[in-house]
Amino acid sequence: MHLIITDAWLAKSRAIYLNGNQLVLAGLVAALALMLVAAGLYHWVFLKGAREGWPVIGALVQLVVKDEADQRDRFMRENLDAMAKRLGEMQAKMVQLESLGERVSGLAGVSPNDIKVAPGRGGALVGGHSLTMQELQATLADLDRLTDQRVDLMTVMESRLFDQKIKKMMVPTQEPVAGGNLGSSFGWRIDPLNGRSALHTGLDFPSDTGTAILAAAGGIVVAQEFHPAYGNMVEVDHGNELITRYAHASRVLVKKGDLVKRGQKIAEVGTTGRSTGPHLHFEVLVEGVYQDPQKFLTAGRKLPQLAATAAARAPSLRQGPVN
């Protein structure tokens, strides 16, 4: 580039020649100078004007600051609204989890108050930084996933415990006569009518005529009839080929096909059939094989395993008239 500089006072002219590199360098120097001038003007005009209260500059600075504050407030409100929604969802899940916990603890035989006691906590205090918005959101997400896992686990536990409870309710562990005294146990004895050795296939509970006979477990009445040996008789099927029999009743309160629950009054003690006096003759049969009812009444929670193996251990005797 060819530049000619003329001095009017000295009446002289001077020619300057600039190549490409010199021209680029001159442009960079000029740009740097402009940046320095702009920074100086900003410092002098805006900052000084804001400190000293220049009307126009102060209003402009206030507008810029207010816009930044509005953006921060809007950002915080949006995040707080999202977090409030997540918090509401977490509260609903905690209520669901607490309800599940109470039901599961009830099925497991644990007092719900025992699991509500806050565990002891403590330790040395080690200072840390305040949580950022991202860290708080990540913590809520982790808690949300953990809550979902706990709900799924508690639901499975509730289902299994309920299934176990139903199975236990179908095992004859309820005393068929409340507070009844055992008169004759299961096994070989001298028959009270003919004086010969005979197998007694159940338990006898001597009681006054009219005493309530209770279902030893829940089930369905599969027989209600008069039998020459058993007299007025009721049979209840508890599933898995497990049957209980109640004999010598004076009055029967259920009929075939009725659904009965554990402890329900199904008949009254009497002395019908082959009997020497008022009592309940109570039998338990598994796959048609007589079992010792006393094992069921005393084994308690071990009965699910006992019921599965009782048939193999019992003598191979099929149904027949007994006392």
C-alpha positions as CSV (number, residue, x, y, z in Angstrom):
1,M,0.0,0.0,0.0
2,H,1.3,3.5,-0.9
3,L,0.5,6.3,1.5
4,I,1.4,10.1,0.9
5,I,1.4,12.3,4.1
6,T,1.4,16.1,3.4
7,D,2.5,18.7,6.1
8,A,0.8,22.0,5.4
9,W,3.0,24.0,7.8
10,L,6.2,22.7,6.4
11,A,4.9,22.4,2.8
12,K,6.3,19.0,2.6
13,S,5.0,15.6,1.5
14,R,6.2,12.1,2.5
15,A,5.5,8.8,0.9
16,I,5.1,5.6,3.0
17,Y,5.0,2.1,1.5
18,L,3.3,-0.7,3.5
19,N,3.4,-4.3,2.5
20,G,0.8,-7.0,3.4
21,N,2.3,-8.0,6.7
22,Q,2.8,-4.4,7.9
23,L,-0.8,-3.7,7.0
24,V,-2.1,-6.6,9.1
25,L,0.1,-5.6,12.1
26,A,-1.2,-2.1,11.8
27,G,-4.8,-3.4,11.9
28,L,-4.1,-5.5,15.0
29,V,-2.5,-2.5,16.8
30,A,-5.5,-0.4,15.9
31,A,-8.0,-3.0,17.2
32,L,-6.1,-3.4,20.4
33,A,-6.1,0.3,20.9
34,L,-9.9,0.5,20.3
35,M,-10.4,-2.3,22.9
36,L,-8.4,-0.5,25.5
37,V,-10.3,2.7,24.8
38,A,-13.6,0.9,25.1
39,A,-12.6,-0.7,28.4
40,G,-11.5,2.6,29.8
41,L,-14.8,4.3,28.7
42,Y,-16.8,1.4,30.4
43,H,-14.8,1.8,33.6
44,W,-15.0,5.5,33.6
45,V,-18.6,6.0,32.4
46,F,-20.6,3.0,33.7
47,L,-18.9,2.1,36.9
48,K,-18.1,5.7,38.0
49,G,-21.5,6.8,36.8
50,A,-23.1,4.0,38.8
51,R,-21.1,4.9,42.0
52,E,-21.7,8.6,41.7
53,G,-25.3,8.3,40.7
54,W,-25.4,9.7,37.3
55,P,-29.0,9.6,36.3
56,V,-28.8,8.0,32.8
57,I,-25.9,5.6,33.6
58,G,-27.5,4.6,36.9
59,A,-30.8,3.7,35.3
60,L,-29.0,1.7,32.6
61,V,-27.0,-0.3,35.1
62,Q,-30.2,-0.9,37.1
63,L,-31.9,-2.3,34.1
64,V,-29.0,-4.7,33.3
65,V,-28.8,-5.9,36.9
66,K,-32.6,-6.3,37.1
67,D,-32.7,-8.3,33.9
68,E,-30.0,-10.7,35.3
69,A,-31.9,-11.0,38.6
70,D,-35.1,-11.8,36.8
71,Q,-33.4,-14.5,34.8
72,R,-32.0,-16.0,38.0
73,D,-35.4,-15.8,39.7
74,R,-37.1,-17.4,36.7
75,F,-34.5,-20.2,36.6
76,M,-35.0,-20.8,40.4
77,R,-38.8,-20.9,40.1
78,E,-38.7,-23.4,37.3
79,N,-36.3,-25.7,39.2
80,L,-38.3,-25.3,42.4
81,D,-41.5,-26.1,40.6
82,A,-39.9,-29.3,39.2
83,M,-38.5,-30.2,42.6
84,A,-41.8,-29.6,44.3
85,K,-43.5,-32.0,41.8
86,R,-40.8,-34.6,42.5
87,L,-41.2,-34.1,46.2
88,G,-44.9,-34.7,45.9
89,E,-44.3,-37.9,44.0
90,M,-41.8,-39.0,46.7
91,Q,-44.3,-38.3,49.5
92,A,-47.0,-40.4,47.7
93,K,-44.5,-43.3,47.4
94,M,-43.5,-43.0,51.0
95,V,-47.1,-43.2,52.1
96,Q,-47.5,-46.3,49.9
97,L,-44.4,-47.8,51.3
98,E,-45.5,-47.1,54.9
99,S,-48.9,-48.7,54.2
100,L,-47.2,-51.8,52.7
101,G,-44.8,-51.9,55.7
102,E,-47.7,-52.0,58.1
103,R,-49.5,-54.8,56.2
104,V,-46.3,-56.8,55.8
105,S,-45.4,-56.4,59.5
106,G,-48.9,-57.5,60.5
107,L,-48.6,-60.6,58.3
108,A,-45.2,-61.3,59.8
109,G,-46.4,-60.9,63.3
110,V,-44.3,-57.8,64.0
111,S,-45.7,-54.7,65.6
112,P,-45.8,-51.8,63.1
113,N,-44.6,-49.5,65.9
114,D,-41.3,-51.4,66.1
115,I,-40.4,-50.5,62.6
116,K,-41.3,-46.8,62.9
117,V,-38.7,-46.1,65.6
118,A,-35.9,-43.9,64.2
119,P,-32.5,-45.7,64.3
120,G,-29.8,-44.1,66.4
121,R,-27.3,-42.1,64.4
122,G,-24.2,-39.9,65.1
123,G,-20.5,-39.4,64.5
124,A,-17.9,-36.8,64.1
125,L,-19.0,-33.7,62.1
126,V,-17.0,-33.3,58.9
127,G,-17.9,-30.1,57.1
128,G,-18.8,-30.2,53.4
129,H,-19.9,-27.9,50.6
130,S,-23.5,-26.9,50.0
131,L,-25.4,-29.0,47.5
132,T,-25.7,-27.7,44.0
133,M,-29.0,-27.9,42.1
134,Q,-27.6,-30.7,40.0
135,E,-26.4,-32.7,43.1
136,L,-29.8,-32.2,44.8
137,Q,-31.6,-33.5,41.7
138,A,-29.3,-36.5,41.4
139,T,-29.9,-37.3,45.1
140,L,-33.7,-37.1,44.6
141,A,-33.4,-39.4,41.5
142,D,-31.4,-41.9,43.6
143,L,-34.0,-41.8,46.4
144,D,-36.8,-42.2,43.8
145,R,-35.2,-45.4,42.4
146,L,-34.5,-46.7,45.9
147,T,-38.1,-46.2,46.9
148,D,-39.4,-48.0,43.8
149,Q,-37.1,-50.9,44.6
150,R,-38.4,-51.0,48.3
151,V,-42.0,-50.9,47.1
152,D,-41.5,-53.8,44.7
153,L,-39.7,-55.8,47.4
154,M,-42.4,-55.1,50.0
155,T,-45.1,-56.1,47.5
156,V,-43.5,-59.4,46.8
157,M,-43.0,-60.0,50.6
158,E,-46.6,-59.2,51.3
159,S,-47.8,-61.6,48.6
160,R,-45.6,-64.5,49.9
161,L,-46.6,-63.8,53.6
162,F,-50.2,-63.7,52.7
163,D,-49.9,-67.0,50.8
164,Q,-48.2,-68.5,53.8
165,K,-50.9,-67.2,56.1
166,I,-53.7,-68.6,54.0
167,K,-51.9,-72.0,54.0
168,K,-51.7,-71.9,57.8
169,M,-55.3,-71.0,58.1
170,M,-56.1,-74.2,56.1
171,V,-54.2,-76.4,58.5
172,P,-56.3,-77.8,61.5
173,T,-54.6,-76.3,64.5
174,Q,-57.7,-74.8,66.1
175,E,-59.0,-76.7,69.2
176,P,-62.4,-78.1,68.0
177,V,-63.8,-77.7,71.5
178,A,-62.9,-74.5,73.4
179,G,-61.1,-75.5,76.6
180,G,-62.0,-79.1,76.1
181,N,-60.2,-81.9,78.0
182,L,-58.8,-84.8,76.1
183,G,-60.6,-88.0,77.1
184,S,-59.1,-90.6,74.7
185,S,-56.1,-90.1,72.5
186,F,-55.2,-91.5,69.1
187,G,-53.9,-95.0,68.9
188,W,-54.5,-98.6,70.1
189,R,-56.8,-99.0,73.1
190,I,-59.4,-101.3,74.7
191,D,-62.7,-100.6,73.0
192,P,-65.2,-99.2,75.5
193,L,-68.1,-101.2,74.0
194,N,-66.8,-104.7,73.3
195,G,-63.7,-104.7,75.5
196,R,-61.4,-105.7,72.6
197,S,-58.2,-104.1,71.4
198,A,-59.0,-101.6,68.7
199,L,-57.4,-98.6,67.0
200,H,-58.9,-95.3,68.0
201,T,-58.6,-93.1,64.9
202,G,-59.1,-89.7,66.5
203,L,-59.3,-87.7,69.7
204,D,-62.3,-87.7,72.1
205,F,-63.2,-84.5,73.9
206,P,-65.8,-85.2,76.6
207,S,-68.1,-82.2,76.9
208,D,-71.7,-81.3,77.9
209,T,-74.4,-81.8,75.3
210,G,-74.8,-78.6,73.3
211,T,-71.2,-77.4,73.7
212,A,-70.0,-75.7,70.5
213,I,-67.9,-77.7,68.0
214,L,-65.5,-75.4,66.1
215,A,-63.9,-75.8,62.7
216,A,-60.2,-76.6,63.3
217,A,-59.4,-74.8,60.0
218,G,-61.0,-73.1,57.1
219,G,-62.4,-75.2,54.3
220,I,-65.5,-76.5,52.5
221,V,-68.1,-78.9,54.0
222,V,-67.9,-82.0,51.9
223,A,-70.2,-84.3,54.0
224,Q,-73.0,-83.7,56.5
225,E,-74.9,-86.9,57.3
226,F,-75.9,-89.5,59.9
227,H,-73.5,-92.4,60.1
228,P,-74.2,-95.6,62.2
229,A,-70.9,-95.3,63.9
230,Y,-70.2,-91.5,63.8
231,G,-73.8,-90.4,64.4
232,N,-74.4,-86.8,63.2
233,M,-71.1,-86.2,61.3
234,V,-69.5,-83.3,59.5
235,E,-66.5,-83.5,57.2
236,V,-64.5,-80.4,56.1
237,D,-62.1,-80.4,53.2
238,H,-59.1,-78.1,53.7
239,G,-57.4,-78.7,50.4
240,N,-54.3,-80.8,49.6
241,E,-56.4,-83.9,50.4
242,L,-56.6,-82.8,54.1
243,I,-59.9,-83.5,55.8
244,T,-61.2,-83.1,59.4
245,R,-64.2,-85.1,60.7
246,Y,-66.5,-84.1,63.6
247,A,-68.6,-87.0,65.0
248,H,-71.5,-87.7,67.5
249,A,-73.0,-84.2,67.3
250,S,-76.4,-83.5,68.8
251,R,-77.0,-80.8,66.2
252,V,-75.3,-79.7,63.0
253,L,-75.3,-76.1,61.9
254,V,-73.8,-76.4,58.4
255,K,-74.6,-78.3,55.2
256,K,-72.6,-79.8,52.4
257,G,-71.1,-77.1,50.2
258,D,-70.8,-74.5,52.9
259,L,-67.6,-72.5,53.2
260,V,-66.4,-72.4,56.8
261,K,-63.6,-70.4,58.5
262,R,-61.3,-71.4,61.3
263,G,-63.0,-71.3,64.7
264,Q,-66.5,-71.1,63.2
265,K,-69.2,-73.0,65.2
266,I,-70.4,-75.9,62.9
267,A,-72.1,-78.2,65.3
268,E,-72.9,-79.0,69.0
269,V,-71.6,-81.9,71.1
270,G,-73.9,-84.9,71.6
271,T,-73.8,-88.7,71.9
272,T,-75.3,-89.9,68.6
273,G,-74.0,-93.0,66.9
274,R,-71.7,-95.5,68.5
275,S,-71.0,-93.6,71.7
276,T,-71.1,-94.1,75.5
277,G,-71.7,-90.5,76.4
278,P,-71.6,-86.9,75.2
279,H,-68.3,-86.1,73.5
280,L,-66.7,-84.9,70.2
281,H,-64.8,-87.5,68.2
282,F,-62.3,-85.5,66.1
283,E,-60.3,-87.0,63.2
284,V,-57.8,-85.7,60.7
285,L,-57.2,-87.6,57.4
286,V,-54.5,-87.0,54.8
287,E,-55.2,-88.7,51.5
288,G,-57.7,-90.9,53.3
289,V,-55.1,-92.0,55.9
290,Y,-55.9,-91.4,59.6
291,Q,-53.4,-89.0,61.3
292,D,-52.9,-88.2,65.0
293,P,-54.9,-84.9,65.4
294,Q,-52.8,-84.0,68.5
295,K,-49.8,-83.4,66.3
296,F,-51.7,-80.8,64.3
297,L,-53.1,-79.2,67.4
298,T,-49.6,-78.9,69.1
299,A,-47.2,-78.5,66.2
300,G,-48.3,-74.9,65.5
301,R,-46.2,-73.3,62.8
302,K,-44.4,-76.5,61.9
303,L,-47.6,-78.0,60.5
304,P,-47.0,-77.1,56.9
305,Q,-44.0,-79.4,56.8
306,L,-45.8,-82.0,59.0
307,A,-48.8,-82.2,56.8
308,A,-46.6,-83.0,53.8
309,T,-44.9,-86.0,55.5
310,A,-47.6,-87.2,57.9
311,A,-49.1,-89.7,55.4
312,A,-45.8,-91.5,54.9
313,R,-45.3,-91.9,58.6
314,A,-48.8,-93.0,59.5
315,P,-50.1,-96.6,59.5
316,S,-51.8,-97.7,56.3
317,L,-55.3,-97.6,57.6
318,R,-58.3,-96.6,55.4
319,Q,-61.6,-95.1,56.5
320,G,-63.9,-97.2,58.6
321,P,-66.4,-96.9,61.5
322,V,-64.8,-96.2,64.8
323,N,-65.8,-94.9,68.3
